[in-house]
Amino acid sequence: GMTIEDARDFGWINQAEATPVWYKTWDYFQFDKVEWSALPPQIITFLSMVFVVALSSSLDVAAIELEMKRPLNYNYELKTVGLSNILSGLTGGYTGSYIFSQTILNLRAGIKS
C-alpha cells in the first residue's frame, strides 16, 4: 500500500489548497480575456437549451405530481428552480434541476423533508 502523503510526494495527488470563500468567486473571473464577439452566435443554442430545460423540468414536476396524486403549482416549481440556478451561476456554482427518481424514492420511503 501507499499512504496519501507518499502519493503526494510522488506527484500523483495535488496538494489541497484552501477553499475560496464564496463571495470571492468573482475575483477569479478575468473579463478582459472573454471573447465577447463569440456570444451573439450562441443565442439560438442558448434559447434552445432554455426550452429543453424548461420542458424537462415540467416533465419532472408532472412525474412528481402523478406520484403524489395531488396537483403541484408548476409556476412556483419552475420559478424556484430558475431562481436557484441563477443564484448558483452568479456565485460560481453548478446548475441543478429535479431528480424526480430520487424525489419519488423519498416519497415512497415516507421522507417528508
C-alpha positions in Angstrom: 0.0 0.0 0.0 0.8 3.6 -0.2 -0.1 6.5 2.1 -1.7 9.7 0.9 1.5 11.5 1.8 3.5 9.2 -0.3 1.2 9.7 -3.3 1.5 13.5 -2.8 5.3 13.2 -2.7 5.3 11.2 -6.0 3.1 13.9 -7.6 0.1 11.6 -8.0 -2.2 13.8 -5.9 -2.1 17.6 -5.8 -1.7 19.4 -2.6 -5.0 20.7 -1.4 -5.5 24.5 -1.5 -7.7 26.4 0.9 -11.2 26.6 -0.3 -12.0 30.1 -1.5 -14.8 32.0 0.2 -18.0 32.0 -2.0 -18.1 35.8 -2.3 -14.6 35.9 -3.7 -15.7 33.9 -6.8 -15.9 36.9 -9.0 -12.2 37.7 -8.2 -11.2 34.7 -10.3 -13.0 35.8 -13.5 -10.9 37.7 -16.0 -13.5 39.6 -18.1 -10.7 41.1 -20.2 -9.9 37.6 -21.5 -13.5 36.9 -22.7 -14.0 36.8 -26.4 -17.3 38.7 -26.3 -17.9 38.5 -30.1 -18.3 34.7 -29.7 -21.5 35.2 -27.7 -24.1 36.5 -30.2 -23.8 33.4 -32.5 -24.7 31.3 -29.4 -28.1 32.9 -28.9 -30.0 30.2 -30.8 -28.2 27.5 -28.8 -28.8 29.3 -25.5 -32.6 29.7 -26.3 -32.8 26.0 -27.3 -31.2 25.0 -24.1 -33.6 27.1 -22.1 -36.5 25.5 -23.9 -35.2 21.9 -23.3 -34.5 22.5 -19.6 -38.0 24.1 -19.1 -39.6 21.2 -20.9 -37.7 18.6 -18.9 -38.3 20.4 -15.6 -42.1 20.4 -16.5 -42.0 16.7 -17.2 -40.2 16.1 -13.8 -42.8 18.1 -12.0 -45.5 16.1 -13.8 -43.9 12.8 -12.7 -43.7 14.0 -9.1 -47.3 15.3 -9.3 -48.5 11.9 -10.5 -46.7 10.1 -7.7 -48.0 12.5 -5.1 -51.6 12.2 -6.5 -52.2 15.9 -5.9 -51.6 18.9 -8.1 -48.4 21.0 -7.8 -48.0 24.7 -8.7 -45.9 24.5 -11.9 -45.2 28.2 -11.9 -43.9 28.1 -8.4 -41.8 25.0 -9.0 -40.2 26.3 -12.2 -39.6 29.7 -10.8 -37.8 28.1 -7.8 -35.5 26.0 -10.0 -34.8 29.0 -12.3 -34.0 31.4 -9.4 -31.8 28.8 -7.7 -29.9 28.3 -10.9 -29.4 32.0 -11.5 -28.1 32.4 -7.9 -25.9 29.4 -8.2 -24.5 30.7 -11.5 -23.8 34.1 -10.2 -21.9 32.7 -7.2 -19.8 30.3 -9.3 -21.8 27.2 -8.5 -23.3 24.4 -10.6 -26.8 24.4 -12.0 -29.4 21.9 -10.8 -32.8 20.5 -11.6 -35.2 18.0 -10.2 -34.1 14.5 -9.8 -37.6 13.0 -10.0 -36.5 9.4 -9.4 -34.8 10.4 -6.1 -37.9 12.5 -5.2 -40.2 9.6 -5.9 -37.9 7.2 -4.0 -38.0 9.6 -1.0 -41.8 9.9 -1.2 -42.3 6.1 -1.3 -39.9 5.8 1.7 -42.0 8.2 3.6 -39.4 11.0 3.9 -41.2 14.4 4.2 -38.3 16.9 4.4 
